[in-house]
Amino acid sequence: MGNTDSKLNFRKAIVLTQKNQRIDADDPFWEQFWTGHQTTLEDVFVLVTPNEIRNIRNDNPANLATLCYKAVEKLAEAVDSSCRTQAEQQCVLNCVRLLIRIIPYIFEDEKWRDFFWSSLPAQDKQYLNSKEQHHLSAAESEEGKDERSHGQNQTVPLAQSLLNALCDLLFCPDFTVTAARRAGPDKAEELANIDSCEYIWESGVGFAHSPPKNAHMERRRTEILKLLLTCFSEPMFRVPQQSNEPNKWIAYFTSADNRHALPLFTSLLNTVCAYDPVGFGVPYNHLLFTDTTEPLVEACLQILIVTLDHDMIIQQQQQQLEMQRQLKVPIIPSPYDVDGCGDNLFINYLSRVHRDEDFHFILKGITRLLNNPLVQNYLPNSTKRLHCHQELLILFWKICDYNKKFLYFVLKSSDVLDILIPILYHLNYSRADQSRVGLMHIGVFILLLLSGERNFGVRLNKPYTATVPMDIPVFTGTHADLLITVFHKIIATGHQRLQPLFDCLLTILVNVSPYLKTLSMVASVKLLHLLEAFSTPWFLLSAPSNHHLVFFLLEIFNNIIQYQFDGNSNLVYTIIRKRHVFHGMANLPTDMAGIAKCLSGRKVGKFNLPPVRQRRLATNANTNHCAKQISKSEEEEEDIDDDEDEEDEDELDVPHCLPASILEANADTLEDDNGKEAESSITALPAEPGTLKTSLLETPGISQMTEREQAHPVCTDQTPTIDGTSDIAPFGKNNTEKSSSSSPNDHEITEVSTPNKRNHRLAVSQRGSIRIVPQPSPEVWTPTPEWIVSWRSKLPLQTIMRLLQVLVPQVEKICIDKGLTDESEILKFLQHGTLVGLLPVPHPILIRKYQANSGTTAWFRTYIWGVIYLRNVEPAVWYDTEVKLFEIQRV
């Protein structure tokens, strides 16, 4: 009953504060906000409404300013007295909760944005400045005394006082940490003088002692961290163009002026990486006991990713370089001050971690949490499920970005696959949900970063055992097969907003392709299906950049053929069966009539073409028999083709992600043999209506995100090709119509004469039908013959055409001689075959490595704050505030 009365008094105080009457700072009225009641954070959000805070801010700003000053003053007093009594501790919590509620509405108004960084009023200056000087005296060395005495008359901004008090309170014995020394009350440590490195919250990096768990202390840490996160959230209230401006809160928090910077960073990192949500594995323990550690871990994660995203040194350098280019004068960088930013110590500390045991601790902690949603159990819902995978992926990205030694540690063993599998799980599960587009991007960006290193491609050859429930075909193969299968799913059945990721997905496959020793038939068919879809004439000619996807796929095939031919008989066999696709690309029409005919398919909405007959290399009866045999095996392979292809895709009506048209492979005529999905698989579903999502910035093109470099020096002692030249006979032409080609490094092949009408269909997928749903485009783009010739002549078809030229006659001959009727016999022949000395000179392996750029930096900042906005729902700290960094939308 008493607590109900105190809440009523608290409510009355809020109402009185709105009235057009200034209440003096010395008035006892202010005490009722933080003393005499135990109001939870959820209660504060109910008792103080957004409109009331805005009314106080707009109609009586002096009262709002006094309320903030007095709350910070109370926190500073608690630090001075070491916050030993229960009444003081409750007062601190009440102040923290009130500030969490108020600060977002202060950031809302641009006029108030610098309020916490302005001078204190006269009545508060003397007290808080004395506290600041005491705080600084504990943090600074004796050498700085003269400089400090010179600046004692300067005013310390309220924000610094607040941050110093909160950091002190996070290491307050008997409040947020367990007291280390118990020598009686007279010898208790003063909070301002303690060495916080002795009170790091968890063992791990740089700290071996594991303190005892205390649920009450974990709750208090969580609330203080929520207030810090609220203080850091000022960028949410800026437009995206201003998001690269320095965040003074984070700059001070991570600077040398914060004496707790090192123990804070270590505590945050160790708390996250040491957390085990399963514990002793007792079923349903999360339903029987309240877990106070999970909210703390989530708060630590969010503080970490926000502070590690604030790399102002690099941003200042980028801005200075841009100004130098414009003004053509050198600019001297300024040291840290209120308006500038110095070194971010969190980034500094992270980049200096170097011990293998620390790397092992971090990697195991992140993989344990990432794999938590994938854990299978015979008892439904018996294991706790975490939802912080987005923050974990961002943290992993940041650690790899700032500490290359950690990246190499991850890649030097198969532990990287423990990161790969949960990423692929989330990519596959989220592909149809438009509210998870950001999650799809961060997963793909991490794989792009990893694929730039050779070891990642090598690790993919480890056999994969299906332990994760995914709605993909069941297959026997490697992690590379899993990667290709999931990527195919994303492209074939993902949400249309994923189209900008196609270049990234194929770039990842290009980077790893030279190291893939053996692809399964499932993965081989899916790669060829992607090429079929992307090489159809109507798609190639419907947008100016669509042909780039074909170039990526051809580079994948070339890398595997040139560097891993021996173990990839499945892929070679699939290429032979689908050879009409490659000949169709070489014979793409370049006359206006042919172009118009290709594009006319979009108007009717569907290509419905009969199967394309394979053209024979000879006309005798034996060859006819062989061609029939290959054709028969192709018809049988149709079962694999999209058994493994689109499972039940004929029932899917989701729009495809292709620009200028929507393509959906119709598998009506295809059976599902090998490609049946796991019975317990989790199906990717669209977002439920009403789901909240935040808008994202556009990502830069793949050319801006990556930098090409050679993986190995170019070999010069290659054997000549079959006839001593690099000429290739176009398929179906006489040998006299050879097309000369330039070096493989240039990826060029000369034009083939314009095909006749029969050849027009050769590039169309050999499927039942392809649906095409035209999309209105604001700008009409028309392909020209010159444009087609400009890139068709550079298609890297030389290696594949040579392979077909050599192997197709051999396969036909073995079919005739042995009367083969089983494709397994053909695969055995290809496994023991060789193309040594028959292929063109191998091209150098080109790796496209991720390069940091301003575009992805801005994207990450928007994405991070969008995740934090949506994840903080109990209570919803920023709900109903006027956020400007992104838009909040409902699906």
ChimeraX attribute file (.defattr): number of C-alpha atoms within 10 A of each C-alpha:
attribute: neighborCount
match mode: 1-to-1
recipient: residues
	/A:1	6
	/A:2	9
	/A:3	12
	/A:4	12
	/A:5	12
	/A:6	18
	/A:7	21
	/A:8	14
	/A:9	16
	/A:10	22
	/A:11	17
	/A:12	13
	/A:13	16
	/A:14	18
	/A:15	14
	/A:16	14
	/A:17	23
	/A:18	21
	/A:19	14
	/A:20	13
	/A:21	12
	/A:22	14
	/A:23	18
	/A:24	12
	/A:25	18
	/A:26	11
	/A:27	8
	/A:28	9
	/A:29	13
	/A:30	19
	/A:31	17
	/A:32	16
	/A:33	23
	/A:34	24
	/A:35	18
	/A:36	19
	/A:37	21
	/A:38	17
	/A:39	23
	/A:40	13
	/A:41	19
	/A:42	13
	/A:43	13
	/A:44	20
	/A:45	20
	/A:46	12
	/A:47	17
	/A:48	17
	/A:49	13
	/A:50	17
	/A:51	11
	/A:52	15
	/A:53	22
	/A:54	19
	/A:55	15
	/A:56	21
	/A:57	20
	/A:58	13
	/A:59	15
	/A:60	18
	/A:61	18
	/A:62	18
	/A:63	23
	/A:64	22
	/A:65	19
	/A:66	19
	/A:67	22
	/A:68	20
	/A:69	19
	/A:70	20
	/A:71	23
	/A:72	24
	/A:73	21
	/A:74	19
	/A:75	26
	/A:76	25
	/A:77	18
	/A:78	21
	/A:79	25
	/A:80	17
	/A:81	13
	/A:82	23
	/A:83	24
	/A:84	17
	/A:85	13
	/A:86	11
	/A:87	14
	/A:88	20
	/A:89	20
	/A:90	18
	/A:91	23
	/A:92	26
	/A:93	20
	/A:94	23
	/A:95	22
	/A:96	24
	/A:97	22
	/A:98	22
	/A:99	20
	/A:100	23
	/A:101	24
	/A:102	22
	/A:103	21
	/A:104	27
	/A:105	21
	/A:106	22
	/A:107	25
	/A:108	19
	/A:109	15
	/A:110	11
	/A:111	9
	/A:112	16
	/A:113	17
	/A:114	14
	/A:115	17
	/A:116	22
	/A:117	17
	/A:118	14
	/A:119	14
	/A:120	19
	/A:121	13
	/A:122	8
	/A:123	10
	/A:124	16
	/A:125	17
	/A:126	13
	/A:127	13
	/A:128	23
	/A:129	20
	/A:130	13
	/A:131	22
	/A:132	20
	/A:133	16
	/A:134	14
	/A:135	22
	/A:136	19
	/A:137	16
	/A:138	14
	/A:139	16
	/A:140	14
	/A:141	9
	/A:142	9
	/A:143	8
	/A:144	11
	/A:145	13
	/A:146	9
	/A:147	9
	/A:148	16
	/A:149	11
	/A:150	9
	/A:151	12
	/A:152	13
	/A:153	10
	/A:154	12
	/A:155	16
	/A:156	21
	/A:157	20
	/A:158	23
	/A:159	19
	/A:160	20
	/A:161	21
	/A:162	22
	/A:163	20
	/A:164	24
	/A:165	24
	/A:166	23
	/A:167	21
	/A:168	26
	/A:169	26
	/A:170	23
	/A:171	27
	/A:172	25
	/A:173	23
	/A:174	16
	/A:175	21
	/A:176	24
	/A:177	24
	/A:178	17
	/A:179	16
	/A:180	13
	/A:181	10
	/A:182	9
	/A:183	9
	/A:184	7
	/A:185	8
	/A:186	6
	/A:187	9
	/A:188	15
	/A:189	18
	/A:190	14
	/A:191	20
	/A:192	23
	/A:193	14
	/A:194	15
	/A:195	15
	/A:196	23
	/A:197	17
	/A:198	13
	/A:199	24
	/A:200	27
	/A:201	29
	/A:202	23
	/A:203	18
	/A:204	21
	/A:205	20
	/A:206	16
	/A:207	17
	/A:208	10
	/A:209	13
	/A:210	12
	/A:211	15
	/A:212	10
	/A:213	14
	/A:214	13
	/A:215	14
	/A:216	13
	/A:217	18
	/A:218	21
	/A:219	16
	/A:220	21
	/A:221	24
	/A:222	23
	/A:223	19
	/A:224	22
	/A:225	21
	/A:226	22
	/A:227	22
	/A:228	23
	/A:229	22
	/A:230	20
	/A:231	23
	/A:232	20
	/A:233	22
	/A:234	22
	/A:235	22
	/A:236	24
	/A:237	23
	/A:238	20
	/A:239	13
	/A:240	18
	/A:241	9
	/A:242	12
	/A:243	19
	/A:244	19
	/A:245	13
	/A:246	19
	/A:247	20
	/A:248	21
	/A:249	21
	/A:250	25
	/A:251	27
	/A:252	23
	/A:253	24
	/A:254	27
	/A:255	18
	/A:256	18
	/A:257	17
	/A:258	21
	/A:259	21
	/A:260	21
	/A:261	22
	/A:262	19
	/A:263	20
	/A:264	25
	/A:265	23
	/A:266	22
	/A:267	22
	/A:268	21
	/A:269	25
	/A:270	24
	/A:271	23
	/A:272	24
	/A:273	24
	/A:274	19
	/A:275	18
	/A:276	15
	/A:277	19
	/A:278	18
	/A:279	11
	/A:280	8
	/A:281	12
	/A:282	10
	/A:283	16
	/A:284	15
	/A:285	17
	/A:286	17
	/A:287	12
	/A:288	8
	/A:289	8
	/A:290	10
	/A:291	15
	/A:292	16
	/A:293	20
	/A:294	20
	/A:295	15
	/A:296	23
	/A:297	22
	/A:298	22
	/A:299	23
	/A:300	24
	/A:301	21
	/A:302	26
	/A:303	23
	/A:304	23
	/A:305	22
	/A:306	20
	/A:307	22
	/A:308	22
	/A:309	19
	/A:310	24
	/A:311	22
	/A:312	19
	/A:313	16
	/A:314	11
	/A:315	16
	/A:316	19
	/A:317	13
	/A:318	14
	/A:319	13
	/A:320	17
	/A:321	16
	/A:322	12
	/A:323	14
	/A:324	13
	/A:325	11
	/A:326	9
	/A:327	10
	/A:328	10
	/A:329	11
	/A:330	11
	/A:331	12
	/A:332	7
	/A:333	13
	/A:334	11
	/A:335	11
	/A:336	15
	/A:337	11
	/A:338	13
	/A:339	11
	/A:340	16
	/A:341	24
	/A:342	19
	/A:343	19
	/A:344	23
	/A:345	21
	/A:346	21
	/A:347	21
	/A:348	16
	/A:349	15
	/A:350	19
	/A:351	17
	/A:352	11
	/A:353	16
	/A:354	14
	/A:355	12
	/A:356	12
	/A:357	11
	/A:358	15
	/A:359	18
	/A:360	16
	/A:361	15
	/A:362	22
	/A:363	20
	/A:364	17
	/A:365	20
	/A:366	22
	/A:367	22
	/A:368	19
	/A:369	24
	/A:370	24
	/A:371	19
	/A:372	19
	/A:373	18
	/A:374	17
	/A:375	12
	/A:376	14
	/A:377	10
	/A:378	6
	/A:379	9
	/A:380	9
	/A:381	13
	/A:382	17
	/A:383	22
	/A:384	18
	/A:385	16
	/A:386	14
	/A:387	14
	/A:388	17
	/A:389	19
	/A:390	22
	/A:391	21
	/A:392	22
	/A:393	23
	/A:394	25
	/A:395	21
	/A:396	20
	/A:397	20
	/A:398	18
	/A:399	21
	/A:400	21
	/A:401	17
	/A:402	17
	/A:403	18
	/A:404	13
	/A:405	19
	/A:406	25
	/A:407	20
	/A:408	15
	/A:409	17
	/A:410	22
	/A:411	20
	/A:412	14
	/A:413	12
	/A:414	15
	/A:415	16
	/A:416	20
	/A:417	19
	/A:418	17
	/A:419	22
	/A:420	21
	/A:421	21
	/A:422	22
	/A:423	23
	/A:424	22
	/A:425	20
	/A:426	21
	/A:427	25
	/A:428	25
	/A:429	23
	/A:430	24
	/A:431	28
	/A:432	24
	/A:433	18
	/A:434	22
	/A:435	21
	/A:436	20
	/A:437	20
	/A:438	25
	/A:439	23
	/A:440	24
	/A:441	20
	/A:442	19
	/A:443	21
	/A:444	21
	/A:445	21
	/A:446	21
	/A:447	24
	/A:448	23
	/A:449	20
	/A:450	26
	/A:451	23
	/A:452	25
	/A:453	19
	/A:454	16
	/A:455	19
	/A:456	25
	/A:457	23
	/A:458	19
	/A:459	22
	/A:460	23
	/A:461	18
	/A:462	14
	/A:463	14
	/A:464	17
	/A:465	12
	/A:466	14
	/A:467	10
	/A:468	19
	/A:469	18
	/A:470	23
	/A:471	21
	/A:472	23
	/A:473	24
	/A:474	17
	/A:475	22
	/A:476	17
	/A:477	20
	/A:478	21
	/A:479	23
	/A:480	27
	/A:481	25
	/A:482	28
	/A:483	19
	/A:484	21
	/A:485	24
	/A:486	24
	/A:487	25
	/A:488	23
	/A:489	19
	/A:490	26
	/A:491	20
	/A:492	26
	/A:493	24
	/A:494	26
	/A:495	21
	/A:496	20
	/A:497	15
	/A:498	20
	/A:499	16
	/A:500	18
	/A:501	20
	/A:502	17
	/A:503	16
	/A:504	21
	/A:505	22
	/A:506	22
	/A:507	26
	/A:508	27
	/A:509	24
	/A:510	25
	/A:511	26
	/A:512	25
	/A:513	24
	/A:514	26
	/A:515	20
	/A:516	24
	/A:517	20
	/A:518	22
	/A:519	24
	/A:520	18
	/A:521	24
	/A:522	27
	/A:523	28
	/A:524	25
	/A:525	27
	/A:526	27
	/A:527	22
	/A:528	23
	/A:529	22
	/A:530	17
	/A:531	22
	/A:532	22
	/A:533	22
	/A:534	23
	/A:535	26
	/A:536	21
	/A:537	25
	/A:538	22
	/A:539	23
	/A:540	23
	/A:541	24
	/A:542	20
	/A:543	17
	/A:544	13
	/A:545	11
	/A:546	18
	/A:547	20
	/A:548	16
	/A:549	20
	/A:550	22
	/A:551	20
	/A:552	20
	/A:553	22
	/A:554	21
	/A:555	26
	/A:556	21
	/A:557	24
	/A:558	24
	/A:559	25
	/A:560	24
	/A:561	24
	/A:562	21
	/A:563	17
	/A:564	17
	/A:565	24
	/A:566	18
	/A:567	18
	/A:568	21
	/A:569	25
	/A:570	23
	/A:571	26
	/A:572	24
	/A:573	22
	/A:574	19
	/A:575	21
	/A:576	21
	/A:577	20
	/A:578	21
	/A:579	20
	/A:580	24
	/A:581	25
	/A:582	22
	/A:583	19
	/A:584	22
	/A:585	23
	/A:586	25
	/A:587	22
	/A:588	29
	/A:589	27
	/A:590	21
	/A:591	14
	/A:592	12
	/A:593	9
	/A:594	19
	/A:595	20
	/A:596	15
	/A:597	15
	/A:598	21
	/A:599	17
	/A:600	14
	/A:601	17
	/A:602	21
	/A:603	10
	/A:604	11
	/A:605	16
	/A:606	16
	/A:607	18
	/A:608	14
	/A:609	14
	/A:610	12
	/A:611	15
	/A:612	17
	/A:613	12
	/A:614	16
	/A:615	11
	/A:616	16
	/A:617	17
	/A:618	12
	/A:619	9
	/A:620	9
	/A:621	9
	/A:622	15
	/A:623	18
	/A:624	16
	/A:625	15
	/A:626	23
	/A:627	23
	/A:628	16
	/A:629	20
	/A:630	24
	/A:631	16
	/A:632	15
	/A:633	15
	/A:634	18
	/A:635	15
	/A:636	15
	/A:637	20
	/A:638	22
	/A:639	19
	/A:640	21
	/A:641	29
	/A:642	29
	/A:643	23
	/A:644	28
	/A:645	29
	/A:646	25
	/A:647	21
	/A:648	16
	/A:649	17
	/A:650	14
	/A:651	10
	/A:652	13
	/A:653	9
	/A:654	17
	/A:655	18
	/A:656	24
	/A:657	23
	/A:658	23
	/A:659	18
	/A:660	20
	/A:661	22
	/A:662	20
	/A:663	24
	/A:664	24
	/A:665	23
	/A:666	19
	/A:667	24
	/A:668	15
	/A:669	12
	/A:670	24
	/A:671	20
	/A:672	20
	/A:673	15
	/A:674	18
	/A:675	21
	/A:676	17
	/A:677	19
	/A:678	16
	/A:679	10
	/A:680	10
	/A:681	12
	/A:682	16
	/A:683	14
	/A:684	18
	/A:685	12
	/A:686	18
	/A:687	17
	/A:688	12
	/A:689	8
	/A:690	9
	/A:691	11
	/A:692	13
	/A:693	22
	/A:694	21
	/A:695	16
	/A:696	19
	/A:697	17
	/A:698	11
	/A:699	17
	/A:700	14
	/A:701	13
	/A:702	17
	/A:703	13
	/A:704	15
	/A:705	20
	/A:706	20
	/A:707	15
	/A:708	14
	/A:709	13
	/A:710	11
	/A:711	16
	/A:712	10
	/A:713	8
	/A:714	12
	/A:715	10
	/A:716	8
	/A:717	7
	/A:718	12
	/A:719	14
	/A:720	15
	/A:721	17
	/A:722	16
	/A:723	10
	/A:724	11
	/A:725	12
	/A:726	21
	/A:727	20
	/A:728	23
	/A:729	17
	/A:730	22
	/A:731	23
	/A:732	14
	/A:733	11
	/A:734	10
	/A:735	11
	/A:736	8
	/A:737	14
	/A:738	15
	/A:739	17
	/A:740	15
	/A:741	21
	/A:742	14
	/A:743	15
	/A:744	20
	/A:745	14
	/A:746	12
	/A:747	19
	/A:748	19
	/A:749	23
	/A:750	20
	/A:751	21
	/A:752	21
	/A:753	14
	/A:754	15
	/A:755	17
	/A:756	11
	/A:757	11
	/A:758	8
	/A:759	18
	/A:760	20
	/A:761	21
	/A:762	26
	/A:763	27
	/A:764	26
	/A:765	27
	/A:766	21
	/A:767	22
	/A:768	16
	/A:769	20
	/A:770	21
	/A:771	19
	/A:772	23
	/A:773	18
	/A:774	16
	/A:775	12
	/A:776	9
	/A:777	10
	/A:778	6
	/A:779	6
	/A:780	9
	/A:781	12
	/A:782	13
	/A:783	17
	/A:784	14
	/A:785	13
	/A:786	11
	/A:787	13
	/A:788	19
	/A:789	16
	/A:790	12
	/A:791	15
	/A:792	24
	/A:793	17
	/A:794	19
	/A:795	22
	/A:796	26
	/A:797	26
	/A:798	27
	/A:799	26
	/A:800	23
	/A:801	21
	/A:802	22
	/A:803	18
	/A:804	18
	/A:805	17
	/A:806	15
	/A:807	19
	/A:808	16
	/A:809	16
	/A:810	15
	/A:811	21
	/A:812	24
	/A:813	15
	/A:814	15
	/A:815	23
	/A:816	17
	/A:817	11
	/A:818	9
	/A:819	13
	/A:820	17
	/A:821	14
	/A:822	14
	/A:823	18
	/A:824	11
	/A:825	14
	/A:826	19
	/A:827	18
	/A:828	12
	/A:829	15
	/A:830	21
	/A:831	17
	/A:832	10
	/A:833	14
	/A:834	12
	/A:835	17
	/A:836	14
	/A:837	14
	/A:838	18
	/A:839	22
	/A:840	26
	/A:841	21
	/A:842	20
	/A:843	18
	/A:844	17
	/A:845	22
	/A:846	19
	/A:847	23
	/A:848	24
	/A:849	20
	/A:850	21
	/A:851	15
	/A:852	13
	/A:853	13
	/A:854	14
	/A:855	15
	/A:856	18
	/A:857	18
	/A:858	19
	/A:859	19
	/A:860	20
	/A:861	22
	/A:862	23
	/A:863	24
	/A:864	18
	/A:865	20
	/A:866	21
	/A:867	18
	/A:868	21
	/A:869	20
	/A:870	16
	/A:871	18
	/A:872	15
	/A:873	11
	/A:874	9
	/A:875	15
	/A:876	14
	/A:877	22
	/A:878	21
	/A:879	15
	/A:880	11
	/A:881	14
	/A:882	16
	/A:883	20
	/A:884	14
	/A:885	25
	/A:886	20
	/A:887	13
	/A:888	15
	/A:889	12
	/A:890	13
	/A:891	13
